[in-house]
Structures are given as structure tokens and as C-alpha cells.
């Protein structure tokens, strides 16, 4: 837990400027067992303090790895001097962005890393179970990862906050050999928000899921290559979430909009079918906590959901204070920094397509010849919305019935074109939160959505 030595330092804040003082500690644990061998056993703690001053439309920032009374005074003084230096030379002379609310907020979770032996022993016991029960696997890997971001934020004119964002996961990677198609592999992720002991009790509690995962890998071993071309596909929630984050979410981050993304000239226009709604959720969705809840951002803005697409119309961007002022929009808490030494950037939190009212069974029955795509292992997109995602598990659909599994393939397209082909939206959400978004600095994010039926270009053999 961060020791509070910054709450009483507001007397050191300069006058007439928005000031943020942030103490932060990031923790991370990683254990990797590869075919019975421990190849990674790592534990890391990074902490420090930073200050940011917005003055006349320019920003001064400073940070220090030392967390002490003198370091706090130094970063405040340096940030103010940096802002004054830029103000004299850039002369923007813009009014300060308005902060609508002030207050105090805490969602600090009681979180601490367990002894390293706990993670290693857990991983080894899982690996032993897999090795003993499934010797026909060509390769196996068990990975335990836990991380947390604890922040103490004090501001001049916005929210003060003490927040913790812990998450913990077990990754399973299995590979089998085939006679004529080479190796076939698949990954399974277990866990989510919270500490390791919040998500995992004993290794044997995961055995049932491991067994089910192994059966999926063996199904995939019998898979066929997809037929290339424009196809009617049902994207499972994992693919829908990847689309929401990579191909749409980044295009509507206001700094990238200002840089010329496809969203720059589409505000208020139709970019998807009327069945598509998309939002960046702050901390609650459908009455439940999102995978990675963010309550106050690193500018001290109280977080709210950001509406992006409503009934197919592009209605908003994700902003920080400065861009919200530029676009005459409300800042809803999208400024996030990964480490104490990072400045807040416009970042996603939990970006998702909203659920519709179609049952998955009905969606499958409606497809005469196409594919149901369930798992993805990677994805990339650019600011034009053009995307390509890897598909590592899926099934043929023939005459309304699921057919053979398919081997690794890709889907590609342009998001705002592809979304206009959506004609069915599922009624159940699927969330993912185990990855990091890599925009300039890493950031834990959540993404998700329901199954959607659409037209998309499939890769072949």
C-alpha cells in the first residue's frame, strides 16, 4: 500500500493552473513452466511520484523514482517550471479546460502479492496434472501472471483519488502434432480482476476447465482450412471485442482523431448498421463491474461511460481535458498513465459492442454457408479502420448447423464498412481483460461484446 505523503502538499501547488500530483506503485509477477521446466520466475515492483501542470494550454511534467518529501517538492517545482518555460515560447494562451466536479474517491482494494513460492508451486502442480493426464501433447506451457497499479492522486481542482487495479491470470498453451497439417496449438486464459487468491484457490479447481480445453485442442487437430473470400460469419464475443478495441476504439481516441483518423470526418454520420451500439465503459456495465473498472482517471476526472456509436451513428470520441475542450465534448475520464513516470494519454478502459436481442442458436441457424469464429490470438488495425485479426478457433456453418472446426486463419476488412453489414447482434456479452494495449505505453484494458453476424473477408490456406 502506498504511504500517503502527498495529500498535505497542495500548499506547494502554483496558482492559476491545473495541477496533478500522483504517487504510484506497479507490481508484477510472472511464472512460466514450459514442458516441465521453469523458464521464467520474475517479480517486479516499480514506484515513484510525478507532477503535471497545465498552464495556458501547455503542459509541464516531471517525475522521480524516489518517493520522499523532498522528491515530491522537486517534481512539483520542476513541472511548474517546465510549464512556464513552454508557456513563454509557445504562447497558446488558451483558457484552462474546465473540470466539472471536485471530490474525494477511493476504491482501494486490499491487495498484496503472495510469496513467490505460491505462484511457482501452483504452476508446477498444474503442469504435472497436464503432463500425467495428456502425455500425447507435443508441447505444453503454463503461465501465471499477476499485476497491479495502485495510485494516489491529488489535484488542484478536480477529484482526489486512491485506486487499485489488480488482475491475475493463468494461461494454458497446448500444442499437438498432426500427420499432414503440422503442429496445431491453442491458448486458454483463466482469471480476471483481483488478486491471485481472489481468482484461484487450489490447482484442482481448474482441472475441469483444463480437460474441456484439451478436448477443444483435439477438435482443432481434426480441423480443415477455411475457404478464402467474402463470407457470412458470426464473430464470437472475443472477435467482436477485438474489433471494438483495435479497429474502432483507436480511431476515436481524440488525439488520433486530431492526427487524421477515419473518425475525424465521420462524427454524426452512419458508420454501422442501426443494430450496432458501442461504448467505452468506465466501471459498470449491465449492472456489474467491468473487467477492469476505472473510477477516476489520472487528470482527476470522475469516470463515466463514453458513448461512441449509437444505433449505427458515430456520436462521440474518447477525450482528455484538453481535447474535450477542443471538441466541445464532456471529458468522461479517459486520461490514463501506466507508470509513475508516464504522462496521462487518452486511453480506452472497457471498450465493447453492446448486446442485442438475437440468440446464438438463431444466428447459427440463419447461416446457410459460412463460419462461426470463436477465438483470436492477435489483431492489428490502423487509423483508417482497416484491420486484420488472427482467428485460432472456429467452425464451419453448413445449412444452419455447426460443422467441422477450422485451422488458423485471418479475417480482414475496414471497420466502418464491415459494421454496416451487421444484421444480427447476440444477447450475451463476453469480456476479455488479460492483454495490454500498446499505444506509446502499455495499459491494461478490457474489451468485449456479443456475437454478431456480418460479412467479412476470410483468409484461406
N, C-alpha and C positions, 0 to 999 in steps of 0.2 A: 504493500500500500504506500502511495506517495505521501511523504511527510509534508504538511502544508506550511510553507514559509513564504507564500506569495500573497495570501489574502489581505495582509495588512500593508501591502506595498503600493496601494493606489495613490498615496501621497506623492509618489515618485513619478506619476503619470504627468505628461505635458498637458497644457491647456489647449482646448480647441481642436483636438484631434481624437479620432477613434483609436483606442489602444487596446491591444490584447496581450496578456501575459499568460504563458502556458507552460506548465511543468508536465512532463510526460515520461512514462516508463513502458517500453515494449519488451515483452518476454516471448521466447520461442523455444520449443523443444522439438527435436526430430530424431526418430529412431528408425532405421531401415534394416530389415532382415532379408537378405537375398539368397534364396536356396539354402537356408540354414546358417548363413554367415552374416554376422553383424557388420555392415559396411558403413553405417552412419550412427553415431551416438553423440548428439550435439545439444548443447544448452546455451542460450544466449540471453543476456539482459542488456538493454540499451536505454539510457535515461539522460535527461538534461532539461534545460529550460530555454525558452525563446520568447521574444517580444516582437510585436509588429505594430507599426504606427502608420495610419492613413492620414495624410495631411494634404489638403488642396489637390486631391486627385492623384497623388503619388504615394508610394508605399515604401517604408523603411523597415528592414527586417534584420534581426541579429539572433544568434543562438550560442549556447555554451554547454559543453558536456559536463561541466561542474555544476552541481546543484547546491548552491550555498547562498547566504545573504549577499555576499559580495558579487557573486555571479548574476544574481537577479538584478542588482543595481547596474551592473555593467551592460547587460543586454538591453535594459530599458533605455539607458543613456545612448548606447550605440544605435538602436533602432530609431530613436528620435533624431539623432544627428544624421543618419542616413536619409531619413525622410526630408529633413531640412535641406540637405545637400541637393537632393533631386528636385525639390521644390524651387530652389534658386536657379536651376539650369533648365528644367523642363517647362515650368510656368504654366501648368494646366489650369490652375486656379478654379477648379471645379468645386461645387459645394460638396460637403461630406454626404455620402449615402445615408439615407435615413434608416434608423433601426427602430422598428415599430414597437418593440416590447423590451422591458427590463425585468430581471428577476433572478431567482436562485433555483438551481435544479441539481438533483443528484439521483443517479441510478447506479451508483457504485455497487458492483456485485462482489460478494466475498469470494475472492479468487486468489489462489496461490498455486504455484507449481508443486507437484508431488516430488518425492525423491526420484532421481533419475532411474533407480533400480525398478521402480514401479512400472515405468514405460517399457524398459528392456524386458523384464520378466513377462509382462503381458504380451508383448510382441512375439517372444520366443515360444510361449505356450500356444499361441495361435498358429505359428509356423509348424510346430510339432504336430498339432492336430491335422493340419492340411497335409503335411508330409506323410503321416501314417495312414490317413484315410484315402488319399488320392496320389499314390505313387506314379500314376500314369501321366501326371503333369510334366511337361518338358521344362517348365520354369515357374517359379512362384516368388512373389515378393510381398512382404507385409511391412507397411509403413504406418507409424504413429506420428502425428503432427499436432501440436498444441501451440496456440499463440494468444496473446492478449495485448490490448492497447489501453492503458489507464491514463486519463488526462485530468488535470486540474486547471481550469481556465478562469481567469479573472479579467473582466473587461471594464472599460470606462463608461460605456453607455448601452450595454446590451446584457445578455444573460451571463451570469457566472455559473459554472457547472463543474461537477466531479463525476466522471463517467468511466465505465469499464466495458470493454468489448472482448470477452474471451470466447474462444472456439476450440474445438478438439475433434479430431477425425482419425479413423482407421481406414487406410487404403489397402485394397487387395488387388493384386495384379497376377492373373493366371495366363499361362501360355500352353497350348497343346500343339502337337505336330499332326499334319495330315499327309497323306500319301502323294497328293497331286497339287495341293494349293499352298504348300509351305506352312510356316507357323501361323497359328490363329491365337489372338490374345484379346483380353477384355479386362476392364477395371471396374471395381465396385468401391463406393465411398460410403462409409457409415459415420454417424456423429452429427455435430452441429454446434449451435450456440451453447456456451457454458464450458466449465472445466471438464477435465478428463473423467473425474469421478461422477460428475453430473450425467455424463453420457454413457459411461461404461462401468459395469460392476465387476463381473468376472469374465474371463475369456469364453467359458462355456455358454454364456448368454448370447454369444454371436454364432454359435455352431449352426443353428438352423438357417441363418442367413447365408453362411458360408456354403452350406450344402445346396441351397437354392441357386446361389451364384455359380457354383460348379456346374450344375445342370444347364444353365444358360450358356456357359462356355462350351459345353459338349454339343448343345444345339447348334451353336455357331460353327462348330467344326464341320457340320454337315451342310453348311450354307452354300449359296450359289452367288455368282456375280450379278449385280443389278444391271438392268438394261439402260444404256445411256439415252438421254434426251429429256424433253419437257414432259413431266409426269404429274399425274394427280397423286399427291402424297398427303398422308396425315402425319404431321410433325408432333411427336410427343412433347410433354412439357419441358424436357431438358433442351430440346432443339428450339422450342418457342422462346424459352428464356435466353438462350444464346443469341437468338435473333433480336430480342428486345434490348439486350445489353450492347452487343457488338455493332449491329447494323443500323439500329435506330438510336439507342441511348447516346452513343458518342457523337452522333450528328447533331443532337440537340443540347449538348453542353455549350453554354453561351460563349465561352472563349473560342471553341471551334466553329461556332456559328459566325462569330466576328472574323474568323480566319477564312470563311468562304464555304462552309459545309453546305450540303444539299438542302438543309433546313433553312438556310438564310433567306430564301425567296419562296418558301412554302408555308409560312405562318398563315393560318386562316384558310388554307386550301386543303382539298381532299388528297390524302396520301395513302389511304387504305380503304377497304370496304367498310360499310356502315356497321358491320359486326365487330370491328376492331376498336378496342379501348386499351390504352397503355398508360401506365403511370410509374413514377419513381416513388415508392412507398418509403416513408420515414421510419416508422417503428411498429405500426399496426396495420394488418390487412385482414379483412373479413373477421374482425373481432379477435384476432390472435396476433401474438408477437411475430414480427417478420424474422427471417433467418438471422439478420444482423441489424438489430434495432439501433437507430441513431436519433437521439432526443434533442441534442443541442450541437450545432456544428462548431467549427473552430474559429468562426467570427463572432460567436455568441448569439447566433440566431436560433430561436426556438424552431425545431424542425416540424414541417408539415409535409403532406404528400404533394408531389409536383405532378399535375395533370399534363400529359404530353399529347396524347391522341384521344379525342372524344368522338365516338361514332364515325370514325374514319377521318376526322378533320384534325390537322395539326394545330394545337391550341396553346402550347407553351414550351419554354426552354427551361433547363436547369441553370440556376444563376448563383453567383455570389453577390455581395452587397453592391459592388461596382457595376456589374453587368445588369443587375436588376434595375438600377437607376438608369442605365443606358437604354434598356428596352421598355422602360416604364412598366415593369412587372414587379411582383412581390417576391422578395427573397424568401425561400422556404427551407433553407438550411442545407445547401449542397456544397459548402466550402469545407474541405477535409484535408488534413495533413497526416502523412503516415508516421513520421518520426518527429521528435522534438526539433530537429534541425531542418525540417521541411516547412516551407510556406504553404498555407492552405490553397488548394486548387479546386476548381469546380469538378466534383466527382459524383458518381452515382452512389446510391445506397442499396435499395432493393428494387430493381427495375423489372417490370413484369407486364405481360399482356393479361388483361382481366378475363375472368371466366365468363363463358356464355351459358347457353342452356341445352346444348346437344350432348347426348350420351355417347361415350366412346363406341359402344356396340353399334349404335345407329350410324355413326360416322363410317365405321368399317363396312357395314352393310351397304352403304351408299356408293362404294367404290367398286367399279367393275374390274379395272385393271390398274393397279398402282402399288404403292408401298406404304407401310406403317413404320416410321423411323423413330426409334426409342432412345438411343444413346449417342452422345457426341463426346469426342476426346479432344477437340481443338476447334478454334474458329478465328477468322480474321475478317476485317472489313475496313474500308477507308471512308473518308468523309463524304464521298458521293453516295454512300449507302450500298455500294457493291460489296458482296460478301462471298465467302467460301467457307463451309464448315465441314469438318470430318464427321462421318457417320460410322460408328463402330458396332452398331447393332440395329437390326430392323428386320422386317418380314415382308414378303410379297403379299399383296391382296389380289385374289382372283375371285371374281363374281361374288363379292361381298363377304369373303371368308379369308382368314389369315392362312397364308401358305408357308413356303419354306423360308428359313432365315436367310439373310443376305450377308455377304462378306463386306469388309471395309470399303467404303465409297465416299463420295462427297456430294454435297448439294451446293448450288451457287445461284446467284441472281442479283437483282437490285431491290433493296428492301421495299421502297415505296411503290415499286411496280408489283412485286410479288404479293405484298399485303392487300393489294386491290383484288387479288384473285381469291381471297379467303371467303368461303361461303358456308362454313360451319365452324363453330367455336365450342370446345368442350366445356363441361360444367365442373370439372375438378382441377384444382391447382396443383402443380408440382414445383417445389422450390429446390434450389441448389445454392450452396454458400461456401464451398470448400476451396474456391480458387482465389486468385489475386488479379485485380485489374492493373495493367502495367502502364498507365498514362503518366509518363515522366517519373513517377514514384509509385511503388506498389501500394495497393489498397485492398483490404478485404471488402468484398461486395456480395450481395445476394442477387439472384435473378430467378425468374420463373415464369410460369404461365400454364395454360391448359393445352390440350391437344387442339390443333387447328387443321382444317382441310384446305389445301391450296394447290396451286400449280408451281412447280419448282424444277429446275434443271438438275437431273441426276447425272453423276459420273458413272462410267461403266468399268470394265475390267482394266 
